[in-house]
Amino acid sequence: MSKLKNLHSIPAERSAQVHPLAVVDPLAELDDGVSIGPGAVVGPEVKIGADTWIGPNVVLDGRLTLGEQNRVFPGACLGLEPQDLKYRGAATEVVIGNGNTIRECVTINRATNEGEKTIIGDGNLLMAYCHLGHNCELGNGIVMSNGIQVAGHVLIEDRAVIGGCLGIHQFVQIGRLAMVGGMTRVDRDIPPYCLAEGHPGRLRGLNRVGLRRNGIESHDGGGLRELQETWALLFRSGYVIAEGLKLARSEQLSLASTHLCDFLEASIQKGRRGPMPVISANE
């Protein structure tokens, strides 16, 4: 176990360490403490932040910026052109923050049109064989299990947890602290703080365990009970969501309940797929 740990550690020297069998373009920018393993390929427009570890046979290409203290495991391909028939060679980007763990064979494609970006925040864990399509945007502290296939223009907010072996439809949004069960069909928006699962996907209620673990009782003001009341009004009261939102807005809401209402209002606007439905008594 200690051997494996040493393989992933950053060398004591502050200058970048490049394995002799790696291919790194001289125009690539490598900060202090970067470590690049054998067989890795790094293109000319790549920027890698301090103390980032790039494992064997990783491909980094296109306009790609990696922040500090990331770990990219063998076989990952980051920054390659989008799998989009509309792509015409625009100089688009992938921007990845700090402290992310990107496991084996993950693929992250850059955006489609000029000036656009695929964006990954800080402290995320993307397990093996995940794919992020063009123009996706991930927040911070997200956990994505193995084999998640994410289509283009998907937005995932902070600290969502997504189970393995599933697909996420293009333009879908997944809210903060939502939890998605493995093999769920995600073809509609999943509101923040909710638990979703099934095929087709359905909302099952609030992600109560995740909310407690993330301290919603202590830092949000209204706490879990107030959020539960808002959720019940929106999804279990018999009102359509638009009516429920009007009633919820008539009260003083906590930060979490306000965010839930904001998300749902945006989700039901023209041009969006709308929120995932709640499981019915017959399902």
Summary of the structure (lengths in Angstrom):
residues: 283
radius of gyration: 20.6
end to end distance: 46.0
largest distance: 65.8
contacts: 991
relative contact order: 0.07
helix: 18%
strand: 27%
